[in-house]
């Protein structure tokens, strides 16, 4: 995963990086794994992941004891996006 593009909205860039990583992953990832793969600092990663959880863009995996996250509801925007492309 590459660093954010250097836009004026790094939190959004990081959120997209995290969503891309989670949707490509075959298993739920820990905060440490997410930060290592994206280059996002643990403090920023923690804040961004908590915001994404509160907006239900991602969800915690209840099957694992450690806090992990997996992309779950991020595809709720897909129908609106594809409708605009037609």
BALOBA-1460 file (C-alpha; in Angstrom, 3 decimals):
// residues 86
<rec num="1" residu="x" x="0.000" y="0.000" z="0.000"/>
<rec num="2" residu="x" x="1.307" y="3.429" z="-0.799"/>
<rec num="3" residu="x" x="1.316" y="6.590" z="1.247"/>
<rec num="4" residu="x" x="-1.508" y="9.103" z="0.894"/>
<rec num="5" residu="x" x="-1.443" y="11.154" z="-2.289"/>
<rec num="6" residu="x" x="-0.590" y="14.394" z="-0.527"/>
<rec num="7" residu="x" x="-4.005" y="15.937" z="-1.035"/>
<rec num="8" residu="x" x="-5.457" y="18.580" z="1.230"/>
<rec num="9" residu="x" x="-7.601" y="15.941" z="2.972"/>
<rec num="10" residu="x" x="-5.176" y="13.345" z="4.377"/>
<rec num="11" residu="x" x="-7.808" y="11.770" z="6.669"/>
<rec num="12" residu="x" x="-9.917" y="10.937" z="3.622"/>
<rec num="13" residu="x" x="-6.863" y="9.617" z="1.780"/>
<rec num="14" residu="x" x="-6.027" y="7.419" z="4.767"/>
<rec num="15" residu="x" x="-9.633" y="6.228" z="5.042"/>
<rec num="16" residu="x" x="-9.594" y="5.153" z="1.405"/>
<rec num="17" residu="x" x="-6.245" y="3.400" z="1.910"/>
<rec num="18" residu="x" x="-7.700" y="1.505" z="4.867"/>
<rec num="19" residu="x" x="-10.865" y="0.538" z="2.956"/>
<rec num="20" residu="x" x="-8.779" y="-0.633" z="-0.009"/>
<rec num="21" residu="x" x="-6.584" y="-2.706" z="2.280"/>
<rec num="22" residu="x" x="-9.500" y="-4.253" z="4.179"/>
<rec num="23" residu="x" x="-11.455" y="-5.159" z="1.065"/>
<rec num="24" residu="x" x="-8.364" y="-6.772" z="-0.482"/>
<rec num="25" residu="x" x="-7.525" y="-8.746" z="2.662"/>
<rec num="26" residu="x" x="-8.633" y="-12.360" z="3.007"/>
<rec num="27" residu="x" x="-8.970" y="-11.974" z="6.789"/>
<rec num="28" residu="x" x="-9.707" y="-9.200" z="9.321"/>
<rec num="29" residu="x" x="-6.683" y="-7.077" z="10.218"/>
<rec num="30" residu="x" x="-5.472" y="-5.619" z="13.495"/>
<rec num="31" residu="x" x="-4.684" y="-1.940" z="13.909"/>
<rec num="32" residu="x" x="-0.960" y="-2.761" z="13.848"/>
<rec num="33" residu="x" x="-1.299" y="-4.669" z="10.580"/>
<rec num="34" residu="x" x="-3.308" y="-1.843" z="9.019"/>
<rec num="35" residu="x" x="-0.812" y="0.828" z="10.087"/>
<rec num="36" residu="x" x="2.179" y="-1.214" z="8.953"/>
<rec num="37" residu="x" x="0.655" y="-1.902" z="5.533"/>
<rec num="38" residu="x" x="-0.456" y="1.694" z="4.906"/>
<rec num="39" residu="x" x="2.297" y="3.672" z="6.624"/>
<rec num="40" residu="x" x="-0.290" y="5.500" z="8.738"/>
<rec num="41" residu="x" x="0.829" y="6.282" z="12.298"/>
<rec num="42" residu="x" x="-0.888" y="4.187" z="15.008"/>
<rec num="43" residu="x" x="-2.439" y="7.312" z="16.592"/>
<rec num="44" residu="x" x="-3.913" y="8.471" z="13.277"/>
<rec num="45" residu="x" x="-4.951" y="4.933" z="12.388"/>
<rec num="46" residu="x" x="-6.768" y="4.562" z="15.700"/>
<rec num="47" residu="x" x="-8.683" y="7.833" z="15.210"/>
<rec num="48" residu="x" x="-9.584" y="7.071" z="11.610"/>
<rec num="49" residu="x" x="-10.683" y="3.505" z="12.352"/>
<rec num="50" residu="x" x="-12.844" y="4.678" z="15.260"/>
<rec num="51" residu="x" x="-14.487" y="7.279" z="13.005"/>
<rec num="52" residu="x" x="-15.067" y="4.662" z="10.315"/>
<rec num="53" residu="x" x="-16.582" y="2.332" z="12.921"/>
<rec num="54" residu="x" x="-18.934" y="5.045" z="14.170"/>
<rec num="55" residu="x" x="-20.092" y="5.697" z="10.587"/>
<rec num="56" residu="x" x="-20.490" y="1.930" z="10.016"/>
<rec num="57" residu="x" x="-18.077" y="1.927" z="7.082"/>
<rec num="58" residu="x" x="-16.228" y="-0.943" z="8.762"/>
<rec num="59" residu="x" x="-17.081" y="-3.328" z="11.598"/>
<rec num="60" residu="x" x="-15.207" y="-5.188" z="14.305"/>
<rec num="61" residu="x" x="-14.838" y="-8.921" z="13.859"/>
<rec num="62" residu="x" x="-16.668" y="-10.481" z="16.842"/>
<rec num="63" residu="x" x="-15.030" y="-13.885" z="16.298"/>
<rec num="64" residu="x" x="-11.527" y="-12.735" z="17.297"/>
<rec num="65" residu="x" x="-10.405" y="-11.763" z="20.780"/>
<rec num="66" residu="x" x="-8.153" y="-8.924" z="19.649"/>
<rec num="67" residu="x" x="-9.760" y="-5.864" z="18.151"/>
<rec num="68" residu="x" x="-9.864" y="-6.376" z="14.407"/>
<rec num="69" residu="x" x="-11.801" y="-4.694" z="11.676"/>
<rec num="70" residu="x" x="-13.195" y="-5.853" z="8.374"/>
<rec num="71" residu="x" x="-14.842" y="-3.928" z="5.562"/>
<rec num="72" residu="x" x="-18.538" y="-4.583" z="5.924"/>
<rec num="73" residu="x" x="-20.924" y="-1.781" z="5.128"/>
<rec num="74" residu="x" x="-18.666" y="0.219" z="2.848"/>
<rec num="75" residu="x" x="-20.508" y="-1.152" z="-0.166"/>
<rec num="76" residu="x" x="-23.768" y="0.531" z="0.838"/>
<rec num="77" residu="x" x="-22.712" y="3.439" z="-1.395"/>
<rec num="78" residu="x" x="-22.126" y="1.247" z="-4.448"/>
<rec num="79" residu="x" x="-25.688" y="1.361" z="-5.888"/>
<rec num="80" residu="x" x="-25.735" y="5.171" z="-5.847"/>
<rec num="81" residu="x" x="-22.275" y="5.338" z="-7.392"/>
<rec num="82" residu="x" x="-23.056" y="2.894" z="-10.207"/>
<rec num="83" residu="x" x="-26.409" y="4.596" z="-10.912"/>
<rec num="84" residu="x" x="-24.588" y="7.876" z="-11.565"/>
<rec num="85" residu="x" x="-22.215" y="6.181" z="-14.014"/>
<rec num="86" residu="x" x="-25.023" y="4.961" z="-16.304"/>
